[in-house]
């Protein structure tokens, strides 16, 4: 499910108009994050540190509207999607809500 952003009243309209003309209108950041608590939790509970951190990162992205914004190239309109899907699995997997499947180990992880 998605909804179209009202461009005339959007607080980010000026930023969007400025960056949309760029050939590569994307940006990235690199930051240092202390993940020692996540590491200890994952190891103590027998989980993959990578999968635990990936799950937590994607869960945080689901709570942030800017990560759910997409530009539909045909019209150039901006939409807010109900859920962000930054990584698509190579094959379809159905999981109970709140669970992640590891394609390498084929195990369900709950956090």
C-alpha positions as CSV (number, residue, x, y, z in Angstrom):
1,X,0.0,0.0,0.0
2,X,1.2,3.5,-0.8
3,X,0.1,7.1,-0.7
4,X,1.1,9.9,-3.0
5,X,3.0,12.8,-1.2
6,X,1.2,16.2,-1.5
7,X,4.1,18.0,-3.1
8,X,2.6,21.5,-2.6
9,X,2.5,21.1,1.2
10,X,5.5,18.7,1.7
11,X,8.1,20.2,4.1
12,X,10.9,18.5,2.1
13,X,9.7,19.9,-1.3
14,X,12.7,22.4,-1.6
15,X,15.2,19.6,-0.9
16,X,13.5,17.3,-3.4
17,X,13.4,19.9,-6.1
18,X,17.1,20.6,-5.6
19,X,18.4,17.0,-5.6
20,X,16.0,15.6,-8.2
21,X,18.0,17.3,-11.0
22,X,21.2,15.5,-10.0
23,X,22.4,12.5,-12.1
24,X,22.8,10.5,-8.9
25,X,20.4,12.1,-6.4
26,X,21.5,9.8,-3.6
27,X,23.7,10.1,-0.6
28,X,25.2,7.9,2.0
29,X,26.9,8.3,5.4
30,X,29.5,6.4,7.3
31,X,29.4,6.5,11.0
32,X,31.0,4.6,13.9
33,X,28.5,2.7,16.0
34,X,29.2,0.9,19.2
35,X,27.6,-2.5,18.6
36,X,29.1,-4.3,21.6
37,X,25.7,-4.7,23.4
38,X,24.2,-6.2,20.2
39,X,27.3,-8.5,19.9
40,X,26.9,-9.7,23.4
41,X,23.2,-10.2,23.1
42,X,23.5,-12.2,19.9
43,X,26.3,-14.4,21.2
44,X,24.6,-15.0,24.5
45,X,21.4,-16.2,22.7
46,X,23.1,-18.2,20.0
47,X,22.2,-15.8,17.1
48,X,24.2,-14.6,14.2
49,X,25.6,-11.1,15.0
50,X,25.2,-10.1,11.3
51,X,21.5,-11.2,11.2
52,X,20.7,-9.7,14.5
53,X,22.2,-6.3,13.5
54,X,20.5,-6.5,10.0
55,X,17.2,-7.2,11.6
56,X,17.5,-4.3,14.1
57,X,18.6,-2.0,11.3
58,X,15.7,-2.9,9.1
59,X,13.3,-2.7,12.0
60,X,14.5,0.9,12.7
61,X,14.1,1.8,9.0
62,X,10.4,0.6,9.2
63,X,9.8,3.3,11.9
64,X,11.2,6.1,9.8
65,X,9.1,7.6,7.1
66,X,12.0,9.0,5.0
67,X,13.1,5.3,4.4
68,X,9.7,4.6,3.0
69,X,9.8,7.3,0.3
70,X,10.1,6.2,-3.3
71,X,10.1,8.1,-6.6
72,X,8.0,6.5,-9.3
73,X,10.1,7.2,-12.4
74,X,7.2,7.2,-14.9
75,X,5.5,10.2,-13.4
76,X,8.2,11.5,-11.1
77,X,5.8,11.5,-8.2
78,X,6.9,10.7,-4.7
79,X,5.1,8.0,-2.7
80,X,5.2,6.9,0.9
81,X,5.0,3.1,1.1
82,X,3.5,1.3,4.1
83,X,6.6,-0.8,4.4
84,X,10.1,-0.3,3.1
85,X,11.8,-3.2,1.4
86,X,15.4,-2.2,1.0
87,X,16.5,-5.8,0.5
88,X,14.5,-8.3,-1.5
89,X,15.1,-12.0,-0.8
90,X,16.1,-14.1,-3.7
91,X,13.1,-16.3,-3.2
92,X,9.7,-15.8,-1.6
93,X,9.4,-16.8,2.1
94,X,6.4,-16.6,4.3
95,X,7.1,-16.0,8.0
96,X,5.1,-15.3,11.0
97,X,5.0,-11.6,11.9
98,X,8.2,-10.4,13.5
99,X,10.4,-13.3,12.2
100,X,13.2,-13.3,9.7
101,X,14.5,-16.2,7.7
102,X,18.1,-16.7,7.0
103,X,18.6,-17.9,3.4
104,X,21.9,-19.6,4.3
105,X,20.8,-21.5,7.4
106,X,17.1,-21.7,6.7
107,X,16.3,-21.0,10.3
108,X,13.7,-18.7,11.8
109,X,15.1,-16.0,14.1
110,X,12.9,-14.2,16.7
111,X,14.0,-11.1,18.5
